[in-house]
Amino acid sequence: ESAYLGCLYDSSVLEIVDVPSVQLVQYSGWMGRRLPLHCTSSGKVLLASLPPERLEQLLDTLELPAVTSRTITDRAQLRAELARVREQGFATDFGEYEEGSHAVAVPLLSGGGWAPIEIAVVGPAYRFTEEKVLQSTAALTAVARELSNSFATSILQWIQYERSEFTAARAEATARGTRMATMPGSSDDVFRRAVDVDYGELKRAGEALA
């Protein structure tokens, strides 16, 4: 199935690398997209990995719209789900973000501990069944462990770069009396310039999970 690498960016997930499945029916082209935290496996695993104080700050203001009939829209229920994710070490999405799709995500760790980055696998429900999703968690966790030491630090540097670019652009817009409609950057080109990432290693990881 398709593999993605995403990071916590403000109050959403920013997909920064994708490796499409070799299957004809696949999920691809999500790089640069921002996804909700409460109804994706990526978002839930990032939320569950947050320090308690930071988590509560986010949950206090996080909107929980119903994207599908399976989406969690109750804060108490979401807290219970995050506790389960924290305990088992991975998060799943069985049609919570998009009907007919299944996904699973695990967190990456930097050398100093937690990092706001995750790796996920997504596929159509008819092929990537709930049983297969759960069976894939061990392999996905092993891939995350291999990528963590060097890769997470590079991603953190990129996040800091992107934030500084956005802050500068917002300040310039304010000075001109104009309003920014979208966040600049987040492109593959920016990512490649900002950090030194072994794309080949990530591609091999995605292909191993295809």
Backbone hydrogen bonds, N-H to C=O, Kabsch-Sander energy under -0.5 kcal/mol:
donor,donor_aa,acceptor,acceptor_aa,energy
2,S,122,V,-1.5
3,A,19,V,-2.4
4,Y,120,A,-2.8
5,L,17,V,-2.7
6,G,118,E,-2.4
7,C,14,L,-2.0
8,L,116,P,-2.5
9,Y,7,C,-0.5
9,Y,12,S,-2.7
12,S,9,Y,-1.0
13,V,35,L,-2.9
14,L,7,C,-2.8
15,E,13,V,-0.6
15,E,33,R,-2.7
16,I,5,L,-2.6
16,I,14,L,-0.5
17,V,5,L,-1.6
19,V,3,A,-3.1
26,Q,24,L,-0.7
28,S,26,Q,-0.5
32,G,15,E,-4.0
33,R,30,W,-2.5
35,L,13,V,-2.9
44,K,40,T,-2.5
45,V,41,S,-2.1
46,L,42,S,-1.7
47,L,43,G,-2.6
48,A,44,K,-2.5
49,S,45,V,-1.0
50,L,46,L,-0.6
50,L,47,L,-1.2
55,L,51,P,-2.5
56,E,52,P,-2.4
57,Q,53,E,-1.8
58,L,54,R,-2.0
59,L,55,L,-2.9
60,D,56,E,-1.9
61,T,57,Q,-0.7
61,T,58,L,-0.9
62,L,58,L,-1.8
67,V,65,P,-0.8
70,R,95,G,-0.5
71,T,68,T,-1.1
73,T,71,T,-0.5
78,L,74,D,-2.3
79,R,75,R,-2.6
80,A,76,A,-2.0
81,E,77,Q,-2.2
82,L,78,L,-2.5
83,A,79,R,-1.9
84,R,80,A,-1.8
85,V,81,E,-2.3
86,R,82,L,-2.6
87,E,83,A,-1.8
88,Q,84,R,-2.3
89,G,85,V,-2.4
90,F,85,V,-0.6
91,A,105,A,-2.4
93,D,103,A,-2.3
95,G,93,D,-0.9
95,G,101,S,-1.5
101,S,98,E,-1.7
102,H,123,G,-2.7
103,A,93,D,-1.7
104,V,121,V,-2.1
105,A,91,A,-2.4
106,V,119,I,-2.3
108,L,117,I,-2.4
110,S,113,G,-2.4
113,G,110,S,-1.7
115,A,108,L,-1.0
117,I,115,A,-2.4
118,E,6,G,-2.9
119,I,106,V,-2.4
120,A,4,Y,-2.7
121,V,104,V,-2.5
122,V,2,S,-2.3
123,G,102,H,-2.4
125,A,100,G,-2.8
127,R,124,P,-1.4
128,F,124,P,-3.5
129,T,127,R,-1.4
133,V,129,T,-2.7
134,L,130,E,-2.2
135,Q,131,E,-2.0
136,S,132,K,-1.5
136,S,133,V,-0.5
137,T,134,L,-0.9
140,L,136,S,-2.4
141,T,137,T,-2.5
142,A,138,A,-1.9
143,V,139,A,-2.1
144,A,140,L,-2.4
145,R,141,T,-2.0
146,E,142,A,-1.9
147,L,143,V,-2.1
148,S,144,A,-1.7
149,N,145,R,-0.7
151,F,147,L,-1.9
152,A,147,L,-0.6
152,A,148,S,-1.5
153,T,148,S,-0.5
154,S,150,S,-1.3
155,I,151,F,-2.2
156,L,152,A,-2.3
157,Q,153,T,-1.7
158,W,154,S,-1.9
159,I,155,I,-2.6
160,Q,156,L,-2.1
161,Y,157,Q,-2.0
162,E,158,W,-2.9
163,R,159,I,-2.5
164,S,160,Q,-2.1
165,E,161,Y,-2.2
166,F,162,E,-2.5
167,T,163,R,-2.7
168,A,164,S,-2.1
169,A,165,E,-2.2
170,R,166,F,-2.7
171,A,167,T,-2.2
172,E,168,A,-2.1
173,A,169,A,-2.2
174,T,170,R,-2.4
175,A,171,A,-2.2
176,R,172,E,-1.5
177,G,173,A,-0.7
177,G,174,T,-0.8
178,T,173,A,-2.5
191,F,187,S,-2.4
192,R,188,D,-2.5
193,R,189,D,-2.1
194,A,190,V,-2.4
195,V,191,F,-1.9
197,V,195,V,-0.8
199,Y,197,V,-1.5
202,L,198,D,-1.6
203,K,199,Y,-2.8
204,R,200,G,-2.3
205,A,201,E,-1.8
206,G,202,L,-2.5
207,E,203,K,-2.6
208,A,204,R,-1.9
209,L,205,A,-1.0
209,L,206,G,-0.6
210,A,206,G,-0.5
210,A,207,E,-0.7
